[in-house]
Amino acid sequence: MSDTNKLIESLIDENQLFAYGLSIRQPWAWAVFHAPYRKNIENRGWKPPDKALYSRILIQASKTCTVEEYEKAARYIRIVGGQEPPPLKELPRGAIVGSVVVRGYVESGSRAAFGNLDTSTWRHAQHSPWFTGPIGWILTQPIAYKPLLYKAHQWLFRVPVSRVRRLVVIPSETERRVSA
């Protein structure tokens, strides 16, 4: 089994029925996978459920995004992420665009961090410019995929295994240079 196939299979639950996904609005979803200073915190008003902690989950770029929301987010990403995101019309929306591992989470106003975190990971998450609270999911090991249209829901949603197996990993810059 290739590394890509192993990665895709690692997303699927133990009963081989589905994978979990999380919807993130653009251009924030772009910043998770493509900004030079990658968005490693996803701000939510709720803690990640146990089934998402320490697991690889899919990221769906939400279909919803107004021009005003995009412009405000793009300014922030340019400053914090180090690069202007592509124009809104060029960003995939309503599609699964990658996956991440949810390593743990941090809370505003608390010195606590939750998850299997070493001290440097915890400090970095607490002080990350991406963390605006109230709860920050710590995202690690991002892998971008060729966008796969998928209508998702808010919160954590399930993606049937038949759709998960259609995902195509986009090679990293390093892999593209080595194969050229």
Phi, psi and omega per residue, in radians:
M1 nan 2.293 -3.130
S2 -1.225 2.843 3.107
D3 -1.048 -0.667 3.119
T4 -1.101 -0.790 3.122
N5 -1.119 -0.673 3.094
K6 -1.088 -0.719 3.121
L7 -1.076 -0.874 -3.127
I8 -1.060 -0.769 -3.130
E9 -1.154 -0.490 -3.134
S10 -1.196 -0.293 3.120
L11 -1.333 -0.416 -2.968
I12 -1.436 2.421 -3.129
D13 -1.128 2.899 -3.051
E14 -1.094 -0.375 3.116
N15 -1.589 0.069 3.103
Q16 1.062 0.622 -3.101
L17 -1.889 -0.633 -3.030
F18 -2.830 2.990 2.970
A19 -2.155 2.768 3.096
Y20 -1.624 2.592 3.109
G21 -2.403 2.790 3.124
L22 -2.333 2.309 -3.138
S23 -1.600 2.281 3.120
I24 -2.270 2.347 -3.138
R25 -1.227 2.641 3.007
Q26 -1.384 2.648 0.000
P27 -1.518 0.171 3.134
W28 -1.040 -0.730 3.137
A29 -1.070 -0.689 3.094
W30 -1.026 -0.752 -3.078
A31 -1.142 -0.488 3.108
V32 -1.090 -0.612 -3.030
F33 -1.891 -0.412 -2.929
H34 -2.191 -0.289 -3.127
A35 -1.173 2.477 3.108
P36 -0.957 -0.755 3.018
Y37 -1.797 1.563 -2.969
R38 -0.987 2.460 3.072
K39 -1.276 1.863 -3.054
N40 -1.872 0.115 3.100
I41 -2.265 2.297 3.010
E42 -1.931 2.041 -3.098
N43 -1.440 2.281 -3.125
R44 -2.445 2.925 3.047
G45 -1.697 0.116 -3.079
W46 -2.497 2.631 -3.136
K47 -1.302 2.610 3.067
P48 -1.148 2.361 3.097
P49 -1.134 2.744 -3.129
D50 -0.908 -0.654 -3.101
K51 -1.143 -0.321 3.126
A52 -1.656 -0.455 -3.122
L53 -1.124 2.373 3.114
Y54 1.115 0.306 -3.107
S55 -2.045 2.691 2.994
R56 -1.467 2.182 3.114
I57 -2.136 2.706 3.102
L58 -1.402 2.609 3.032
I59 -2.006 2.173 3.096
Q60 -1.866 2.239 3.048
A61 -1.348 2.027 -3.090
S62 -0.990 2.585 3.089
K63 -1.299 -0.454 -3.052
T64 -1.517 2.248 2.999
C65 -3.011 2.099 3.076
T66 -1.460 2.858 3.103
V67 -1.074 -0.698 -3.140
E68 -1.121 -0.764 3.101
E69 -1.070 -0.769 3.135
Y70 -1.057 -0.848 -3.078
E71 -1.077 -0.747 3.120
K72 -1.109 -0.815 3.133
A73 -1.135 -0.715 -3.124
A74 -1.066 -0.688 3.093
R75 -1.078 -0.792 -3.130
Y76 -1.110 -0.780 -3.129
I77 -1.119 -0.684 3.120
R78 -1.047 -0.725 -3.116
I79 -1.299 -0.896 -3.038
V80 -1.465 -0.718 -3.069
G81 -1.481 -0.288 3.058
G82 1.506 0.160 3.141
Q83 -2.796 2.535 3.068
E84 -1.289 2.266 3.076
P85 -1.218 2.803 3.070
P86 -1.045 2.804 3.078
P87 -1.006 2.636 -3.087
L88 -0.950 -0.708 -3.101
K89 -1.148 -0.323 3.136
E90 -1.640 -0.201 -3.107
L91 -1.476 2.393 3.081
P92 -1.169 2.426 3.078
R93 -2.379 2.596 -3.093
G94 1.202 0.562 -3.071
A95 -2.527 2.604 2.995
I96 -1.306 2.227 -3.044
V97 -2.078 -0.109 -3.140
G98 2.994 -2.979 3.085
S99 -2.528 2.746 3.126
V100 -2.479 2.869 2.981
V101 -1.785 2.268 3.085
V102 -1.522 1.836 -3.004
R103 -1.450 -0.411 -3.098
G104 2.877 -2.826 3.093
Y105 -2.698 2.791 3.086
V106 -2.200 2.741 3.133
E107 -2.120 2.521 3.056
S108 -1.117 2.553 3.059
G109 1.192 0.220 -3.128
S110 -2.288 2.513 3.060
R111 -1.527 0.044 -3.082
A112 -1.528 2.573 2.970
A113 -2.294 2.601 -3.046
F114 -2.135 2.426 -3.099
G115 2.140 3.120 -3.130
N116 -1.523 1.330 -3.011
L117 -1.960 2.367 2.988
D118 -1.405 2.917 -3.042
T119 -1.028 -0.756 -3.093
S120 -1.178 -0.656 3.106
T121 -1.127 -0.756 3.138
W122 -1.079 -0.856 -3.131
R123 -1.069 -0.761 3.140
H124 -1.060 -0.758 -3.136
A125 -1.139 -0.789 -3.124
Q126 -1.061 -0.606 -3.044
H127 -1.873 0.150 -3.139
S128 -1.149 2.367 3.076
P129 -1.141 -0.264 3.083
W130 -1.365 -0.319 -3.088
F131 -1.507 1.934 3.098
T132 -2.061 -0.026 3.032
G133 1.375 -3.104 0.021
P134 -1.296 -0.462 3.123
I135 -2.244 2.307 -3.124
G136 -1.992 2.020 3.050
W137 -1.333 2.279 -3.130
I138 -1.562 2.027 -3.062
L139 -1.817 2.225 3.125
T140 -2.262 2.926 3.044
Q141 0.890 0.967 -3.134
P142 -1.217 2.431 3.064
I143 -2.346 2.110 -3.139
A144 -1.459 2.536 3.083
Y145 -2.122 2.741 2.943
K146 -1.058 2.249 -3.074
P147 -0.951 2.329 3.109
L148 -2.137 1.975 -3.112
L149 -0.950 2.307 3.129
Y150 -2.778 2.140 3.101
K151 -1.422 2.063 -3.058
A152 -1.982 -3.094 3.133
H153 -2.205 2.923 3.035
Q154 -1.216 2.982 -3.100
W155 1.176 -2.696 3.102
L156 -1.632 2.280 -3.094
F157 -2.169 2.892 -3.135
R158 -1.802 2.439 3.084
V159 -2.027 2.140 -3.129
P160 -1.032 2.549 -3.098
V161 -0.985 -0.577 -3.142
S162 -1.084 -0.582 3.099
R163 -1.384 -0.658 -3.138
V164 -1.020 -0.710 -3.082
R165 -1.270 -0.102 3.074
R166 -1.569 -0.114 -3.082
L167 -1.200 2.504 3.117
V168 -2.160 2.103 3.141
V169 -1.257 2.377 3.045
I170 -1.534 2.174 3.136
P171 -1.043 2.524 3.087
S172 -1.231 2.912 3.087
E173 -0.972 -0.736 -3.131
T174 -1.084 -0.803 3.130
E175 -1.110 -0.644 3.131
R176 -1.169 -0.674 -3.136
R177 -1.208 -0.671 -3.113
V178 -1.176 -0.677 -3.081
S179 -1.420 -0.205 -3.111
A180 -1.405 nan nan
